[in-house]
């Protein structure tokens, strides 16, 4: 399955109704490493995560217990 690319970055995974995207920024031709962000639709909720594991854990806490039980996370 291919990753979907957009101006928000490359879609990595979905946690409930949140999308986790990876954006690699380049400054003067040098890559500064990947940065992960949590999106809901087109709106950025949080960003600045260094890896996907911390981003998914934060998205689970943003969902709360009610939605985690509905989405069985």
Phi, psi and omega in degrees: 000129182277152176277143180270126183255138178214184178287348176272354181117189181269129180289125182258305181204175181232131178239104184065239176256012176260142175253140177250121182242148178251130178234124178258118182260145179240132177240115180054042176085350179257135179282132180266010179093164183284149173231137183251143180226154178254126181239148168236104188070236178263355185269130176282125179268305178212152175215180179096017178276142183273334178218167186286334181294316179291327178292319179290323177295321178292323178294324177294322178288328176292327178294319182090172184291324183298309182286331176296324177287327177291315181274001181051058178258000000 
